[in-house]
Amino acid sequence: MTSDWPLEELKDIAAEVTVGYVGSMASEYVDCGIPFLRSMNIEPFKVNRTDLKYINPEFHSRIKKSALKPNDVAIVRTGKPGTCAVIPDWLHDANCSDLVIVRCGERIRPRFLCYWVNSVASHHIDSHTVGAVQQHFNVGAAKKMKVAVPSLSVQDSVISVLGSIDDRITLLRETNTTLEAIAQALFKSWFVDFDPVRAKQEGRAPEGLDEAAAALFPDGFEASESGLVPRGWRLRKVGEVCSIGRGASPRPIQSFIGGDVPWIKIADATASDGMFIFETKERIVKEGAGKSVAVRHGDLIMSNSASCGIPVFVELEGCIHDGWLYFKDFKGTAKNLLFFWFRHISEHLINIADGSVQKNLNTALVSSQLIICPAPEILVAFDGCVQPLLDRIREGGKHIEVLTNLRDTLLPRLISGQLRLPDAEAEALAA
């Protein structure tokens, strides 16, 4: 530890350390009102609006102790303990449950504390989580967490360096989101709304298609058991157009953790928040991999338990546990079409999954789902349109992984004295 970065307990440098509301919330949620954050809304360095809940102003005023303000630092207690984000300006009035709330004092910047908690404090957090079934990080342990407290000018320099990396990550994510939306919109136009077919049926030129591409589509519909489909197209069961299998887990898994083979878990998909998995948090030994199912670059897999119905492309050589399904040997469809089809029917897949406590999609359920199967030349045309988009998304995702790893390793190296700020700035610029 560098001598000019003293360590102090969080309670000694924070103006306040408190905890989110503790109590039943099911009856308190309303359609609109005061934003109410839960642990799922806190991701490393950012607040996720997905499934954001709301409470009425009256209830908010009764639980002011758990109110959030911009620049508060929110730390997850359960789920992924220690995940940390700074409350942004757009949440000027909010509340929360299941979070440790830190209001920084004059000697610590909120963003510096956030970087510290996410990239340095994991050992303290892991060693202070309690609970046999669901691990949680309590406010008492948070108050005792050791935090480096360099001068404010040094903190500002660190924030500037790491913030520049964050800005690039944000831009890449926004670009990838846009590219994904373009690809998904094309899929929906061709294979859900049948826009080119409807246009030709009405005597119009299909929008966005040249003459050769437009000629591939039929100019009318025909009846099927599930309604009208473009003439010559078919609705077929997924199990008829590809082979489906399930991953496998060596037992007990704890005996096989710690090797060199990437071990893909559902959390790797939810953490990547995208179409591709580039790396895994855990690895297993070769003996364990031999008892699992191998996957390679480009394979399509889909989660079949817990957060079920998430399709992703694999961008590594590794193996999958029994919480995954894999799809191979495509005939009558294309891997890219199947990926977007699964995304399109994701809510349906969740609804049909077995299990009242933990949802499960077995191979029989997925095999029986219907998918639209166009003429082979249309599959080729679709791949020709979307593959360049997917290639750009994949490259953007790889760059995000590089920048994320750099951001998360710079601060520990600065603290340990392995790296000086000017060198950190140079590495950030070069990445």
N, C-alpha and C positions, 0 to 999 in steps of 0.2 A: 504494500500500500504506500502510495506517495505521501510524504510527511506533510505536505501542504493541503491535503484533502482529508481533514479530520472526520472521524465517524461519530455521529451522535444519534441518540434514540429519537424516533419520529415524534414522540410526545413532547420533546424538548425544543423542537424547531417548528412544529405546526401550531397554528393559532387554535385549532380545534380538530379532534379526531372523534368521530361519532359513527353511528351505524344507521342503516336504513330501517324503515318501518318493519316491525316484526308482528305478524298477525295475519289472519285470513283476509284475502283480497277479492275472492271470487265475486262477492256481491257488490263490490265497490266500483267496478269498472263501468265506464260509460262510453258512448260513441265518440264524444269529443269533450275537451276540457283541458285539464292540466296534464302534461305528459308524465307518465309514471314508468320509470326505468326498472327493469329487472336484470338479473345477472346475464341473461342471454343478449341484452342490448349493449353490453360492454365488451368490446374486442380490444386487442392490443392497440393502443394509441388512438382509438376512434370509437364513437358511439354509433351503433347500428340501429336504424329506424325500423327494421323488420319486426313486425308484430308488436309495435310500440303500443302500450296500453295508455288509457286516460282515466283520470278521476275527476270528480266535480270539485269546484273551488271550496265548498264548505268542508269537505273531508280533508282537502289539502291544508286548510287553515287549522284543522284539529291535530294534524301530525307534522307541525312545523319543524320538529326536531330532525326529521329526515328530508327536509326540503333541500333541493340542489340549486346552486348558483353557478353562473359561468366562472371558469377557472378553478372550481372545486376539482379535486382528484378523486375519482371513484375506483375502488378496488373490489373485485369480485370476491365474495366469501365462499360460495358453493358453486359446483359445476366445474369451473376452471379457476380454482382459487389463485389469486394474485394477478389475474388479468386486469390491466389498468388503463384508464383513459382520462383525459382532461375534459370536463364538461364544456362544450362549445357555446359560443354566444347565442346561437339560435335556440338553445334551451334556457332562456332567460328566467323562466319560472317552471320548475319541475319538482318531482318527488321520486322516491325510490324505495325498494325493499331489497334485502339481502346483499347490500353493498356496504363496505367501509367508506365513509366520507371523510376526506382530509381537506381542511381549509388551511392553506399554507400561511406560514408566518413571514416576517420580513426578510428572513435569511435564506429562504428556499423558494425557487421558482417552481410553479406547478408543472411545467413541461419537463424540467430537469428531474423532478421527483418521479414523474411518469416514466421517463426513460430509465431511471434507476430501478423502479419496481419491476418493470417488464423485462429488463435485461440483466440485472445484477442480483436482485433480492430473492430469486427463486429458491435458493437453498434455505434461507430463513423461513420462507413461506411453506415449503415442503415439510420442513421439520416441525412446524407449528400448526399443521392442519390436524383436526380431530374429527372423530366420528367413525363408527365401524362400517356403516352402510354408505353414507354420503359424506365425503370429506368436506370440512369447512374451515375457514380461516377467521378467527374471531377478532374482535376489536382490541382486546387486551394484548394479543400477540402483535397486532399491527402497531400499537403504541410503542412496543419494545423493539421494533425493527430498526436496525442500524442503517443510517443513511450518510453517505459522504456529503460534506458541506463545504465545497470550495467557495471562493469569493463569488459574489454575484456576477462580476465581469467574466470569470471563468465559466460559470454556469451559462451565461448568455452566449459565450463562444461555443460551448458544447451544443447548446440548443440550436445555434445557427448551423453548425456542421450537420448534426443529425436531422434537423428540420429540412435542410436542403435535400437530403436523401428521402425523407418522408414526402416532400413535395413531388419528387420524381416518381415515387411509388404511386401516389395518388393520381398523377397524370396518366401513368401506364394503366392503372385500374380503370380509369374513366374511358380511356381509349378502347380497352378490351371490352368493357361493358357496351360501348357503342357498336363495336364490330359484332359482338354476340347478338345484339338486338337486330342488326341488319340480317345476319344469317337466319335468326329465328323468324323474322318477318318474311323472308323469302320462302322458308319452309312452309309457313302458314298459308301464304298466298297460293303456292302450288298444290299443297297436299291436304289442306284443311278447308280453305275457302274455294279452291279450284278456280281462282280468278282467270287464268288464261283460257280455261275451257268455257267459262261463262262469257268471256269477251267474244270468243269465236262463235259461240252459239247465237249471240246477239249481233253478229256481223261486224264486230269491232276488232281492231288490231290489239292483241294483248299488250298491255303497258309494260315497257321496259325490256321487251324481247325483240331481237332482230327476226327477220323473216324465216331464217333457218330454224331458230329455236322455237318460234311460234308454230311452225309446221309439225313439230313433234307432238303437240297436244291435240286430242280429239276435239270435235266441235259440238259435242252433246253428251248426254248422260244416259245411263241405263239403270234399271232396277236391280237392287241386291237385297239380301235378307235384312240388311241394316239401313236401307234407304238408297237414294240415288248415288251412283258413283260415275266418274267419267267413263265414257264408252271404251271398252277394252281393258279397263283397270279391274283389279280384283281386291277384295278384302280377304286376307288370309291370317291364320293364326301365327303368332310370333314363332311358335315352336316348329312351324312348317318352313320358315324362311331362314332359320339359323339354328345351330345347336346351342343349348343352354346348359350350363353346369353350375355347381355351387363350390365355393371355396372350402377349405378344410383347415382345422386348427389342431396342431399337435397338443397332446394333453399329458400332464398339466403344462400350460403355456409358460409358466414362470421358469420351468426347467430349461427352456429353449431360448429365452430372451438374452440378448447381449452379443450376438454374432455379427456377421457382415452382410447378411441378406436382408434387404428392405422388407418390412412386414407392414403391409398396407391395412390400416384400420379406418373405420368410418370417420374418426376425428380428423384424419388426413384430408378427407374430402371436404368436410365442413370448414376446416381451417383454410384450405386453398380458396374456397369461395369462387370456384371457376370451373372450367371444363376439363382441366388437366391436373393430374397429380405428379409432381416433380420429385418429391422427396417424402420420406416417412420419419416420424419421430422415434419409432422403435425398429430394431433389427433383431433377427433371430439367427441361430447357428444353422449350419448346413444340414445337420441331422433333422432339425425341426422343419426346415424348408422341404425336405424329402417327404414329410408327412402332410404337407400343405399342397396348394395348387399354384404352379408357377404362372406368372404373367410377364409380358414383355412390352417394349415400346409399341404404342399404337393400339393395344388391346382395349376393348370396350368392356367396362364392368359397371354394375349397378348395386347399390346398397340394398340389402333385403331384410335388415332388422334395424331396430332403434329408429334412426332417421332414414326410413326406407324410401326407395324410389328415386335415389340420386344417381344419375348416370354420369360417368367420368371416363376420360381417356387416360390410360396409363402411359407415363413418360419415364419409365425406369424398368430395370430388370429386378423382379422381386417375387413375392408370393402374397396370396390373399387368404384371410381366414373365412370361417363359415358364415360371416355376415355379409358376404358378397356373392353375387351371381356374375358369371362371365358369359360372353357371347362370341361364337366363332362360326366358321364355315357358312358364310352368308350365301344364300341362293334365293333369288327373287326379290331381294332388297339390298340395300347398301348400309354399311356401318354408320355412315353419317346420317342417313335418313332415320335409322333406328334410334340413334342418340336423340335427335330432335323430336321424334315421335314419343319417346319416353318422357322427355321434358314436357311435351304437350299434354300427356295424360297423367302427369305426376300426382295431381290431387285424386284422380280416380284410383291410382295404384295405392295410395295411402288408405283410401276408403275401403278397398277390398282386402287389405292385408289382414291376416289372422292375428288374434291375440287381443285381449282387453287391456293388459298392462303394457306389454311390449309388442309392437306391431311386427309382423313377419311376412315377407313375400316369398313363398316357396316357388320352386321351378314350375310346378303344375299351374299355379295361378298366372304366372307371367307367360308361360307357353300358350295359354288359352286366350290371351288378349289379341284382338284384331288389329291389323296394321294395313294401311293402304299400300298396294303394290302396283305401281305404274309400269309402263313399258320400259324395257331395259335401257333404251336410248335416252329416256327422260332421267333415269337414275344417273347415267353418265353426265348428262347436262347439269343436273343438280350438283354433283360432285365438282364439276368444273367451275361452278359459281361459288360454292361455299368453301372448297378446300383452300383457296388462297386466303380467305378470311380466317379460317382455322389456323393456317400456318402463321399468320401475323399474330393471332391471339396466343398461340403457343410460344412464339419468340418473346412476346411481351411478358408472358407469364414467367418464362425463364429469367428475364431481366429483373422482374419483381423479386424472384427468389434470391438472386445475387445481391440486390440492393438490401433486401430484408436481412439477410445474413450479415452483410457488412454493417448495417445499422446496429444490429443486436450484439455485435462483437467489438465495436469501436469503444464503447464506454467501459467495459471491463478492462480493455487493454490500456485505456487512458488512466484508469484508477490504479492499475497494477504498476504503472510506470513503463510498460512495454512500448508505449506510443506517446508522442508529444502532440499537442494540438495542431501545430503546422503540418505534421505528417498525416494526422487524421483528415485535415482539410484536403490534402493532396490525394489521399486515397478516395475520399468522397467524390472529388472531381473526376478522377480517373475511371470510376466504376461505370 
